[in-house]
Amino acid sequence: MEVFFLLLLVAGVLGENATQTEREPKVNAAIFSVIQFPNSACAGGNGLNGTCYTASECTAKGGTASGKCAQSFGVCCTFSLPCGGSSVENNTYAIINSYSTTSDSDPCIYTFCKLHTDICKLRIDMETMEIASPTEYSTQSTAAGATQLSAQLGSCDTDRMTVSNPGGARIPVICGYNTGQHMYLDASDACTKIQLDIDT
């Protein structure tokens, strides 16, 4: 919940008939107008979802102001996380537009911590995710190679996304085309780590 203060000063004037010895008292009054708005989800002008904050809060939290919210008293603050970054904000985006195995961190680790103690679930939305597919069966394999390959079928041997959720259930490793998919995790009191290991 955010609070803005609008300060208006109202000054009284001397009465027309007041003499030097008989003055009406000056009135100095401050009127405060308190505007509150919830830090709710909003749609940013940059195509990302964000959280409604004051402009100064958005800057202090490391976000990007992208559009207005709360009847223009707030800004839609969006958060994009670089590889190796961490966040406690809702609607945080981990974005990799291109990747180089020679110059970028491998693996790339994103850390998400709970903003409040009453958060019990973490939802990971894969708006766009396409990395190397799991191992597939090849008809050109030799008999010996096919036996070894059958043990690897469906394994994410080249690229993989793993999620470390301390104290929670083990999360399966995923790879391949996952655009539009999502997963729910029990929110850990320790921070949850998402590791993206790209070897292509």
C-alpha positions in Angstrom: 0.0 0.0 0.0 1.5 3.3 -1.0 0.7 6.7 0.5 1.2 10.1 -1.2 0.9 13.4 0.6 -0.3 16.5 -1.2 0.5 19.5 0.9 -1.6 22.6 0.4 -0.9 25.7 2.5 -3.8 28.0 3.2 -2.9 31.4 4.7 -5.4 33.8 6.3 -5.4 37.5 5.5 -5.8 40.4 7.8 -9.4 41.7 8.2 -10.2 44.9 6.4 -11.1 46.7 9.6 -8.2 45.4 11.7 -5.9 47.9 13.3 -2.3 47.4 14.3 -3.3 46.5 17.8 -6.4 44.5 16.9 -5.4 41.8 14.5 -7.2 38.7 13.7 -5.0 35.7 14.0 -3.3 34.4 10.9 -4.4 31.0 9.9 -1.8 28.6 8.7 -3.3 25.2 8.0 -1.9 22.2 6.2 -4.4 20.0 4.4 -3.2 16.5 3.5 -4.8 14.5 0.9 -3.8 10.9 1.2 -4.0 8.8 -1.9 -3.6 5.0 -1.5 -3.5 2.3 -4.0 -2.7 -1.4 -3.9 0.5 -2.8 -5.4 -1.5 -4.9 -7.9 -0.6 -6.4 -11.2 -0.7 -4.2 -14.2 0.1 -4.3 -18.0 3.2 -2.4 -18.9 3.5 -0.5 -22.1 6.5 -2.6 -23.0 4.4 -5.8 -23.4 5.4 -7.2 -19.9 3.2 -7.5 -16.9 4.3 -5.5 -13.8 3.3 -4.3 -10.4 1.9 -0.9 -9.7 4.3 1.2 -7.6 5.2 4.9 -7.2 7.9 6.0 -9.7 10.5 6.4 -6.9 9.7 2.9 -5.5 10.0 1.4 -9.0 13.4 3.0 -9.4 14.6 2.0 -5.9 13.5 -1.7 -6.6 15.5 -1.8 -9.9 12.4 -1.9 -12.1 11.5 -0.1 -15.3 8.5 2.3 -15.3 6.4 1.3 -18.3 3.0 3.1 -18.4 0.7 4.4 -15.7 -1.6 2.7 -13.2 -3.8 3.7 -10.2 -5.4 6.5 -12.2 -1.9 7.8 -13.1 -0.8 8.1 -9.4 1.5 5.1 -10.0 3.6 3.5 -12.7 3.5 0.0 -14.0 6.9 -1.3 -12.8 8.3 -4.2 -14.8 11.2 -6.3 -13.8 13.6 -8.1 -16.1 16.3 -10.3 -14.5 19.7 -10.8 -16.1 21.5 -14.1 -15.9 22.8 -14.5 -12.3 20.2 -12.0 -10.9 17.8 -12.4 -8.1 14.4 -10.9 -7.4 11.6 -10.9 -4.8 9.1 -9.1 -7.1 6.0 -10.6 -8.7 5.9 -10.7 -12.5 9.7 -10.8 -12.8 10.9 -11.8 -16.3 14.0 -13.8 -16.9 14.8 -13.1 -20.5 17.5 -14.6 -22.8 17.0 -13.4 -26.4 20.3 -14.9 -27.6 22.9 -17.1 -26.0 26.6 -17.8 -26.7 28.2 -20.8 -25.0 31.6 -19.0 -25.4 30.8 -15.7 -23.7 27.6 -16.2 -21.5 27.4 -17.8 -18.1 26.8 -21.5 -18.3 24.7 -22.4 -16.5 22.6 -19.3 -16.1 21.0 -19.2 -12.7 18.1 -17.0 -11.6 17.1 -16.7 -8.0 13.6 -16.0 -6.7 12.8 -15.3 -3.1 9.5 -14.8 -1.4 8.3 -11.2 -0.9 6.0 -12.0 2.0 5.8 -15.0 4.4 2.2 -15.7 3.3 3.3 -16.7 -0.2 2.8 -20.4 -0.6 3.2 -21.1 -4.3 5.5 -20.0 -7.1 4.3 -20.1 -10.7 6.8 -20.3 -13.5 5.3 -19.3 -16.9 7.4 -20.2 -19.9 6.0 -17.6 -22.3 8.6 -18.5 -24.9 11.0 -21.5 -24.3 12.6 -23.5 -27.0 15.9 -25.2 -26.3 17.4 -28.5 -27.6 15.0 -31.4 -27.6 15.3 -34.6 -25.5 17.2 -37.5 -26.9 15.3 -39.3 -29.6 15.5 -42.8 -31.2 17.5 -42.9 -34.4 16.8 -45.7 -36.9 20.5 -45.5 -38.1 21.7 -46.7 -34.7 23.5 -50.1 -34.4 22.0 -52.7 -32.1 24.6 -52.0 -29.4 24.1 -48.3 -29.8 20.3 -48.7 -29.7 20.5 -50.5 -26.3 22.6 -47.6 -24.9 20.3 -45.1 -26.6 17.2 -46.6 -25.1 18.5 -45.8 -21.6 18.9 -42.2 -22.7 15.6 -41.7 -24.6 13.8 -38.7 -23.3 16.9 -37.4 -21.4 17.8 -33.8 -21.7 21.4 -34.3 -22.6 22.2 -31.1 -24.6 20.1 -28.3 -23.1 18.1 -28.4 -19.8 16.2 -26.3 -17.3 16.4 -27.4 -13.7 14.7 -25.9 -10.7 16.1 -26.1 -7.2 13.4 -25.7 -4.6 14.9 -26.3 -1.1 12.5 -28.2 1.1 10.1 -28.9 -1.7 9.3 -31.8 -4.1 12.0 -32.7 -6.7 11.2 -30.9 -9.9 11.8 -32.8 -13.2 14.4 -31.5 -15.6 12.8 -30.2 -18.8 14.0 -29.4 -22.3 12.7 -28.9 -25.8 9.7 -26.8 -26.8 7.9 -25.6 -23.7 6.3 -22.3 -25.0 3.0 -21.6 -23.2 3.7 -24.2 -20.4 3.9 -23.4 -16.7 4.7 -25.1 -13.5 3.7 -24.6 -9.9 6.2 -25.0 -7.0 5.7 -24.9 -3.3 7.4 -21.7 -2.2 10.4 -22.4 -0.1 11.5 -20.3 2.9 14.9 -20.4 1.2 15.2 -18.9 -2.2 14.2 -21.0 -5.3 16.8 -21.2 -8.0 16.1 -21.8 -11.7 19.1 -23.0 -13.6 19.3 -22.9 -17.4 22.1 -25.0 -18.8 22.5 -24.5 -22.6 25.2 -26.4 -24.4 24.2 -26.0 -28.0 
